[in-house]
Amino acid sequence: MTVRVANGARPPAASVLLAAVVSIALWFIPYAAIVNYPFGLFVTFIHEGGHAVAAIVTGNSVQSLSVAMNGSGETYTTQGGMFSQMLIASAGYVGSMAFGALLLVLIREGIAARIVLAGSCLLVLALTLGFGLIEPIVAGGALSGIPFTVVAGAILSVGLLALARFASPQVAAFFASLLAVQCVLNALLDLKTLFFLSSPFSAIAQTDAQNMANATHIPAIFWTVLWIAIAFGILWFTMRLYVGSRAARV
């Protein structure tokens, strides 16, 4: 049985492949972390946004969303019952993987890269203003995370809007693919780190998996492995969209 990339998927697949090669190459180039830094912040916004959206969906409220200079992030919400706590805790890693997969699907289905970039711009801007600025002030919570969160969100939003408005179709397609690949790869790398932090032999760390353990009394390592399985399931399903049917036999 021979499988091939579907004809209609070849142009976007080439863009995604190039983005993946560039993303992996950046890991091995000295000081390339500077180039990769804005994309890491973007993924952090998506991760924390997943927590925020899950809180809203389950009838809870978001008190603050902040992104730190080192690329980490925090989202404080009301917790509700056990189900809502589980959904909120799971929505970070799984949400960033799902968002990356969604971008890949949109690219595969021929949605203009400019629309993908503009939509990502609006999402980051909404998270920044709504949960990174307005909610912390209204809720009277910690305000220390506001300055960098607002500056980072504004710069990312302007950059994405500029790409959507002024970049050529080829450049826009590359950066849309790069956002998708960065979300997917960072989700997997972060889950690998979480796996070691959740090990029974590691000191207890305040992570999403530990929040799940606190809510369910099931060890954090179980939830980490489950999220890894879900992430690979999402990735496998998405990659299947780029594979065509069997080659016709002569």
ABEGO torsion letter per residue (X at the ends): XBBBBBAAAAAAAAAAAAAAAAAAAAAABBGAAAAAAAAAAAAAAAAAAAAAAAAAAAGBBBABBBBBAAGBBBBBBBAEBAAAAAAAAAAAAAAAAAAAAAAAAAAAAGBBAAAAAAAAAAAAAAAAAAAAAAAAAAAGBBAAAAAAAAAAAAAAAAAAAAAAAABBAAAAAAAAAAAAAAAAAAAAAAAAAAAAAABAABBBBBBAAAAAAAAAGBBAAAAAAAAAAAAAAAAAAAAAAABBBBBBBX
